[in-house]
Amino acid sequence: MSLKTVVDLAQKNSTGVRAAMADVNKANAVLSESKDAVIPSVNVGTGLPVFPEVGFTGSPPSIWNATVQSLVYSIPQKKYIDAARFGVQAAAARLKDAREQVALDASTAYIELDAVNQELNTVHQQEQFSTRLADIEQQRTEAGVDATSEMLQAKLWVAEIKLKRLHLEARAAVLEKQLAILTGLPEGSIKADHASIPEIPQVHGEPPRDIAGVRAAQLVGMSKMLQAKGDREVSYFPELRFFMQYNRNTTILNDVNKYFATSLPANNFASGIGVQIPILDMGRRARAKESAADALRSTVEAEQAEKQNDLAIADLSGSIRELDTQAEIASLKQQIADEQLKTVLTQLELGNGAGPGSQPQTSPKAEQLALIDAGQKNEDALDAGFELAKARLNLLRALGHMDDWLHELKAK
């Protein structure tokens, strides 16, 4: 299965992405709610008495009524609408951040699984070579050619390589489980395809772009600030509301007409503009203080997120320079080991010649040692390559270049 398919499935299956999508829907609903305050609401009610009414009940009895209400004028409401708009943008930024994080997690696990599988292939070969070496040392020890310590050393290599294989198998199982959880596929159904992994772009020294996580924190802070302004203005600015009301009065099961000079009319209609002027409301003032504290906290959290991202960029940039060198060293050691192995194999094939000054004949023991060493250098190179790839991916995310990686996957 290609890396592109794994990332796509992980983004669709991710609980974090789905939760972020729910937050986007909620933010849009909040925005709609704040804007719909100016749209008239219509309510119709009805009710009949269960028992006959006796005496004057305080309000004319009605068989059904209808009311229409809407906000006409409110300065704080504009702040609430703007705050909701920033909330929608913040939710969208969090969704983008969640998708990028899932892409990073899936890519890292997939690339590591590919490296672990390659190491396992090498370790299986090393097990064969070390077992052959142990057999050779057993024979040489029994023949009195080598000391017993040489045989024990060979057996120690067998045990160490076995332990390495068990460690890699356990790590591969963990990675397969992680990918299964990310994608929702059955465990063990994902096999890494090395050809589907594109080269990770290098972004050394580039300025950070718009970071989704940091941007989301900043937008939340702006939304909270506008919310706090609206809550503060509620205590100082009047509010105008339009209303209409219709009552269909009834004389069923009541004697209400006894209390009026003329009979109660069946149809009753009223309308007007209600003006609410704030004079003293300690509850609203307390809520405004609470909103101001939330806004301050959100602003501080946004600053903290930006600083942490800057620190991560500095740390990853320094690590990548070091990992680049380590990968280069591991690659050179691998090439040297391969050349030494070729030399040993050539000497085994051609012998040492019969001329004067020729080197002693290379033994099968030297061949197995060269094979084991070449395998170890190959594992070291794979480890260094994965660590470098992991650091580059994390730097891409910290710099806001994760879209570049996703485009590379789509184009692969």
C-alpha positions as CSV (number, residue, x, y, z in Angstrom):
1,M,0.0,0.0,0.0
2,S,1.4,3.4,-1.0
3,L,2.2,6.1,1.5
4,K,-0.3,8.4,-0.2
5,T,-3.1,5.9,0.4
6,V,-2.1,5.5,4.0
7,V,-2.1,9.3,4.6
8,D,-5.5,9.7,2.9
9,L,-7.1,6.9,4.9
10,A,-5.5,8.2,8.2
11,Q,-6.9,11.7,7.6
12,K,-10.4,10.3,6.9
13,N,-10.3,7.9,9.8
14,S,-8.7,10.2,12.4
15,T,-10.8,11.0,15.5
16,G,-8.9,14.3,15.8
17,V,-9.8,15.4,12.3
18,R,-13.4,14.4,12.8
19,A,-13.5,16.3,16.1
20,A,-12.0,19.3,14.4
21,M,-14.7,19.1,11.7
22,A,-17.4,19.0,14.4
23,D,-15.8,22.2,15.9
24,V,-16.0,23.8,12.4
25,N,-19.7,22.9,12.3
26,K,-20.3,24.2,15.8
27,A,-18.4,27.5,15.0
28,N,-20.6,28.0,11.9
29,A,-23.7,27.4,14.0
30,V,-22.5,30.0,16.6
31,L,-22.0,32.5,13.8
32,S,-25.4,31.8,12.4
33,E,-27.0,32.1,15.8
34,S,-25.3,35.5,16.4
35,K,-26.4,36.8,12.9
36,D,-29.9,35.4,13.2
37,A,-30.7,37.6,16.2
38,V,-32.0,40.2,13.7
39,I,-34.2,37.7,11.9
40,P,-37.8,37.8,13.4
41,S,-38.7,34.7,15.5
42,V,-42.3,33.6,15.3
43,N,-44.0,31.6,18.0
44,V,-47.5,30.3,18.2
45,G,-49.1,28.9,21.4
46,T,-52.4,27.5,22.4
47,G,-54.1,26.3,25.6
48,L,-57.5,25.4,27.0
49,P,-58.5,25.4,30.7
50,V,-59.0,22.0,32.2
51,F,-61.5,23.3,34.8
52,P,-63.8,26.3,34.6
53,E,-62.1,29.5,35.7
54,V,-63.6,31.3,38.6
55,G,-63.0,35.0,39.2
56,F,-60.6,37.4,37.5
57,T,-57.3,35.6,36.6
58,G,-55.2,38.7,35.9
59,S,-55.0,38.3,32.1
60,P,-57.6,37.9,29.3
61,P,-58.0,34.2,28.5
62,S,-56.9,33.3,25.0
63,I,-57.4,30.1,23.0
64,W,-54.3,30.7,21.0
65,N,-51.7,33.4,20.5
66,A,-48.8,34.4,18.2
67,T,-45.7,36.5,18.9
68,V,-43.0,37.9,16.6
69,Q,-39.7,39.3,18.0
70,S,-36.5,40.4,16.6
71,L,-33.4,42.5,17.5
72,V,-33.4,45.9,15.9
73,Y,-30.4,47.7,17.3
74,S,-27.5,46.5,19.5
75,I,-23.9,47.7,19.4
76,P,-22.6,44.7,21.3
77,Q,-24.2,42.3,18.8
78,K,-21.8,43.5,16.1
79,K,-18.9,42.4,18.4
80,Y,-20.5,39.0,18.9
81,I,-20.9,38.5,15.2
82,D,-17.3,39.4,14.5
83,A,-16.2,37.2,17.4
84,A,-18.1,34.3,15.9
85,R,-16.5,34.9,12.5
86,F,-13.0,34.7,14.0
87,G,-14.2,31.5,15.8
88,V,-15.1,30.0,12.4
89,Q,-11.6,30.9,11.1
90,A,-10.0,29.5,14.2
91,A,-11.9,26.2,13.8
92,A,-10.9,25.9,10.2
93,A,-7.2,26.5,11.2
94,R,-7.5,23.8,13.8
95,L,-8.9,21.4,11.3
96,K,-6.0,22.1,8.9
97,D,-3.6,21.6,11.9
98,A,-5.2,18.3,12.8
99,R,-5.0,17.1,9.2
100,E,-1.3,18.0,9.0
101,Q,-0.6,16.3,12.3
102,V,-2.3,13.1,11.1
103,A,-0.3,13.3,7.9
104,L,2.9,13.7,9.9
105,D,2.1,10.8,12.2
106,A,1.1,8.5,9.3
107,S,4.1,9.4,7.2
108,T,6.6,9.0,10.1
109,A,5.2,5.6,11.0
110,Y,5.1,4.4,7.4
111,I,8.7,5.5,6.7
112,E,9.9,3.9,9.9
113,L,8.1,0.7,9.1
114,D,9.8,0.7,5.7
115,A,13.2,1.2,7.3
116,V,12.6,-1.5,9.9
117,N,11.5,-4.0,7.3
118,Q,14.7,-3.3,5.4
119,E,16.7,-3.8,8.6
120,L,14.9,-7.1,9.3
121,N,16.0,-8.4,5.8
122,T,19.6,-7.5,6.7
123,V,19.3,-9.0,10.2
124,H,18.0,-12.3,8.8
125,Q,21.1,-12.5,6.5
126,Q,23.3,-11.6,9.5
127,E,21.8,-14.4,11.5
128,Q,22.7,-16.8,8.7
129,F,26.3,-15.4,8.6
130,S,26.7,-15.4,12.4
131,T,25.4,-19.0,12.6
132,R,27.9,-20.0,9.9
133,L,30.6,-18.2,11.8
134,A,29.8,-20.0,15.0
135,D,30.0,-23.3,13.3
136,I,33.4,-22.4,11.8
137,E,34.7,-21.3,15.2
138,Q,33.4,-24.5,16.8
139,Q,35.4,-26.5,14.3
140,R,38.5,-24.3,14.6
141,T,38.3,-24.5,18.4
142,E,37.9,-28.3,18.4
143,A,40.9,-28.5,16.0
144,G,43.0,-26.3,18.4
145,V,43.4,-23.5,15.9
146,D,41.5,-20.8,17.8
147,A,41.0,-20.3,21.5
148,T,37.7,-21.1,23.2
149,S,37.1,-17.3,23.7
150,E,36.8,-17.0,19.9
151,M,34.0,-19.6,19.8
152,L,32.2,-17.9,22.7
153,Q,32.6,-14.5,20.9
154,A,30.9,-16.0,17.8
155,K,28.1,-17.4,19.9
156,L,27.7,-14.0,21.6
157,W,27.3,-12.4,18.1
158,V,24.6,-15.0,17.3
159,A,22.7,-14.1,20.5
160,E,23.1,-10.3,19.9
161,I,21.9,-10.5,16.4
162,K,18.9,-12.6,17.5
163,L,18.1,-10.0,20.1
164,K,18.3,-7.3,17.5
165,R,15.9,-9.3,15.3
166,L,13.4,-9.7,18.1
167,H,13.6,-5.9,18.8
168,L,13.0,-5.1,15.2
169,E,10.1,-7.5,14.9
170,A,8.5,-6.0,18.0
171,R,9.0,-2.5,16.7
172,A,7.5,-3.6,13.3
173,A,4.4,-5.0,15.1
174,V,4.0,-1.7,17.0
175,L,4.2,0.3,13.8
176,E,1.7,-2.0,12.0
177,K,-0.7,-1.6,15.0
178,Q,-0.2,2.2,14.9
179,L,-0.9,2.4,11.1
180,A,-3.9,0.1,11.6
181,I,-5.3,2.5,14.2
182,L,-4.6,5.5,12.1
183,T,-6.2,4.1,8.9
184,G,-8.9,1.9,10.4
185,L,-7.6,-1.1,8.4
186,P,-7.0,-4.6,9.9
187,E,-3.7,-5.0,11.7
188,G,-0.9,-6.3,9.5
189,S,-2.7,-5.5,6.2
190,I,-0.4,-2.6,5.5
191,K,2.9,-3.4,3.8
192,A,5.2,-0.5,3.1
193,D,6.1,0.3,-0.5
194,H,9.5,2.0,-0.6
195,A,9.0,3.3,-4.1
196,S,5.9,5.3,-2.9
197,I,8.0,7.4,-0.5
198,P,9.0,10.7,-2.2
199,E,12.1,12.6,-1.3
200,I,11.4,14.9,1.6
201,P,11.9,18.6,0.7
202,Q,14.7,20.4,2.5
203,V,13.7,23.7,4.0
204,H,16.9,24.9,5.7
205,G,16.9,28.6,6.6
206,E,13.5,29.4,5.1
207,P,11.2,31.7,7.1
208,P,8.1,30.1,8.7
209,R,4.8,30.4,6.8
210,D,1.4,30.7,8.3
211,I,1.4,27.9,10.9
212,A,-2.1,26.5,11.3
213,G,-1.8,25.7,15.0
214,V,-0.3,29.1,15.9
215,R,-2.8,30.8,13.6
216,A,-5.7,29.0,15.3
217,A,-4.5,30.1,18.7
218,Q,-4.2,33.7,17.5
219,L,-7.7,33.7,16.0
220,V,-9.2,32.3,19.2
221,G,-7.5,35.1,21.1
222,M,-9.0,37.7,18.7
223,S,-12.5,36.1,19.0
224,K,-12.3,36.1,22.8
225,M,-11.3,39.8,22.8
226,L,-14.3,40.8,20.7
227,Q,-16.5,38.6,22.9
228,A,-15.2,40.5,26.0
229,K,-15.8,43.9,24.3
230,G,-19.3,42.9,23.6
231,D,-19.9,41.7,27.1
232,R,-18.5,45.0,28.4
233,E,-20.6,47.2,26.1
234,V,-23.8,45.4,27.1
235,S,-23.7,47.3,30.4
236,Y,-23.5,50.7,28.7
237,F,-25.4,50.7,25.4
238,P,-29.2,50.4,25.0
239,E,-30.8,47.6,23.1
240,L,-33.9,47.9,20.8
241,R,-36.2,45.0,20.0
242,F,-39.3,44.8,17.7
243,F,-42.3,42.8,18.8
244,M,-45.8,41.9,17.6
245,Q,-48.4,39.9,19.5
246,Y,-51.8,38.5,18.6
247,N,-54.2,36.9,21.0
248,R,-57.4,35.1,20.2
249,N,-59.5,35.5,23.3
250,T,-62.2,33.1,24.4
251,T,-65.0,33.0,26.9
252,I,-65.1,29.3,27.1
253,L,-65.2,27.9,30.6
254,N,-64.8,31.4,32.2
255,D,-66.9,34.4,33.2
256,V,-64.4,37.1,32.3
257,N,-67.0,39.4,30.7
258,K,-68.5,40.0,34.2
259,Y,-65.4,42.1,35.0
260,F,-65.3,44.4,31.9
261,A,-67.7,47.2,30.9
262,T,-68.0,45.7,27.4
263,S,-67.5,42.2,26.2
264,L,-64.0,41.0,25.7
265,P,-63.0,41.2,22.0
266,A,-62.0,38.0,20.3
267,N,-59.2,39.5,18.2
268,N,-56.4,41.4,20.0
269,F,-53.2,42.8,18.3
270,A,-50.3,44.8,19.6
271,S,-46.8,45.8,18.3
272,G,-44.0,48.1,19.2
273,I,-40.3,48.7,19.8
274,G,-39.0,47.7,23.2
275,V,-36.0,49.7,24.5
276,Q,-33.8,48.2,27.2
277,I,-31.5,50.7,28.9
278,P,-28.9,49.3,31.2
279,I,-28.6,51.1,34.5
280,L,-27.2,48.6,37.0
281,D,-26.5,45.0,36.4
282,M,-23.7,43.5,38.5
283,G,-24.2,40.1,36.9
284,R,-23.4,41.4,33.4
285,R,-20.4,43.3,34.7
286,A,-19.1,40.2,36.4
287,R,-19.6,38.3,33.1
288,A,-17.6,41.0,31.3
289,K,-14.7,40.6,33.7
290,E,-14.8,36.8,33.2
291,S,-14.7,37.3,29.4
292,A,-11.8,39.7,29.7
293,A,-9.9,37.1,31.7
294,D,-10.6,34.5,29.1
295,A,-9.4,36.8,26.3
296,L,-6.2,37.6,28.2
297,R,-5.5,33.9,28.7
298,S,-6.2,33.1,25.0
299,T,-3.8,35.9,24.0
300,V,-1.1,34.6,26.2
301,E,-1.6,31.0,24.9
302,A,-1.3,32.3,21.4
303,E,2.0,34.0,22.2
304,Q,3.2,30.8,24.0
305,A,2.3,28.7,20.9
306,E,4.3,31.0,18.7
307,K,7.3,30.9,21.0
308,Q,7.2,27.1,21.3
309,N,7.0,26.8,17.5
310,D,10.0,29.1,17.1
311,L,11.9,27.0,19.6
312,A,11.0,23.8,17.8
313,I,12.3,25.3,14.5
314,A,15.6,26.3,16.1
315,D,16.0,22.8,17.7
316,L,15.1,20.9,14.5
317,S,17.3,23.1,12.3
318,G,20.3,22.3,14.5
319,S,19.4,18.6,14.7
320,I,19.1,18.3,11.0
321,R,22.6,19.7,10.4
322,E,23.9,17.1,12.8
323,L,21.7,14.3,11.3
324,D,22.8,15.2,7.8
325,T,26.4,14.6,8.8
326,Q,25.6,11.4,10.7
327,A,23.8,10.1,7.6
328,E,26.8,11.0,5.4
329,I,29.1,9.2,7.8
330,A,26.9,6.1,8.0
331,S,26.7,6.0,4.2
332,L,30.5,6.3,3.8
333,K,31.0,3.5,6.4
334,Q,28.5,1.3,4.5
335,Q,30.5,1.9,1.2
336,I,33.7,1.1,2.9
337,A,32.3,-2.1,4.4
338,D,31.0,-3.1,1.0
339,E,34.4,-2.5,-0.6
340,Q,36.1,-4.5,2.1
341,L,33.6,-7.3,1.6
342,K,34.4,-7.3,-2.2
343,T,38.1,-7.5,-1.3
344,V,37.5,-10.5,1.0
345,L,35.3,-12.3,-1.5
346,T,37.9,-11.7,-4.3
347,Q,40.7,-13.1,-2.1
348,L,38.6,-16.1,-1.3
349,E,37.9,-16.7,-5.0
350,L,41.5,-16.1,-6.3
351,G,43.6,-17.2,-3.4
352,N,46.8,-15.5,-2.2
353,G,48.9,-16.5,-5.2
354,A,52.2,-18.3,-4.9
355,G,54.6,-15.5,-5.3
356,P,56.9,-14.1,-2.6
357,G,55.5,-11.5,-0.3
358,S,51.9,-12.5,-1.0
359,Q,49.3,-12.1,1.8
360,P,48.0,-15.2,3.8
361,Q,45.0,-16.9,2.3
362,T,41.7,-15.3,3.5
363,S,39.7,-17.7,5.6
364,P,35.9,-18.4,5.6
365,K,35.9,-16.8,9.1
366,A,37.0,-13.5,7.6
367,E,34.3,-13.8,5.0
368,Q,31.5,-14.2,7.6
369,L,32.9,-11.3,9.7
370,A,33.0,-9.1,6.6
371,L,29.4,-10.0,5.7
372,I,28.2,-9.3,9.3
373,D,30.1,-6.0,9.4
374,A,28.6,-4.9,6.0
375,G,25.1,-5.8,7.3
376,Q,25.7,-3.8,10.5
377,K,26.8,-0.7,8.5
378,N,23.7,-1.1,6.3
379,E,21.5,-1.0,9.4
380,D,23.3,2.0,10.7
381,A,22.7,3.8,7.4
382,L,19.0,2.9,7.4
383,D,18.7,4.2,11.0
384,A,20.5,7.4,10.2
385,G,18.3,7.9,7.1
386,F,15.1,7.4,9.0
387,E,16.1,9.8,11.8
388,L,17.0,12.5,9.2
389,A,13.7,11.9,7.4
390,K,11.8,12.2,10.6
391,A,13.5,15.5,11.6
392,R,12.9,16.9,8.1
393,L,9.2,16.1,8.3
394,N,8.9,17.7,11.7
395,L,10.7,20.8,10.4
396,L,8.3,21.0,7.4
397,R,5.4,21.0,9.9
398,A,7.0,23.6,12.2
399,L,7.7,25.9,9.2
400,G,4.2,25.6,7.8
401,H,5.5,23.7,4.7
402,M,3.4,20.5,5.4
403,D,1.4,21.2,2.3
404,D,4.5,20.8,0.2
405,W,4.9,17.3,1.5
406,L,1.2,16.5,0.8
407,H,1.6,17.8,-2.7
408,E,4.7,15.5,-3.2
409,L,2.6,12.5,-2.1
410,K,-0.2,13.4,-4.5
411,A,2.2,13.7,-7.3
412,K,4.1,10.5,-6.5
